[in-house]
Amino acid sequence: TNPPFSLKDDFLKRAYELGKPFAFLLPITALEGIKRGALYRKYGIEVLVLDKRINFMPEKKGAWFNVSWFCWQLLPEKLMFHEVIRDE
């Protein structure tokens, strides 16, 4: 899911509490933070890093930041990189 970025800590905490695999589309800066860091250390995290910024709002020019998939118990490796291929 793509939670509101302002609520990412709450979503991550609840997802870990439920104990089921999850995938959240979050800014790459979601790796930072004291609360999130504590959750990642306690439970673990898997991150699929995209090599390009994705513009989800085509009416606006360009994307401001990179997003990545923050997962738990889904990916085969803790850190993965993915090449985004766009149709021109």
PyMOL commands that set and color helices and strands:
alter all, ss='L'
color gray80, all
select helices_A, chain A and resi 5-18+28-31+34-43
alter helices_A, ss='H'
color red, helices_A
select strands_A, chain A and resi 22-27+46-50+67-72+79-82
alter strands_A, ss='S'
color yellow, strands_A
deselect
rebuild
show_as cartoon
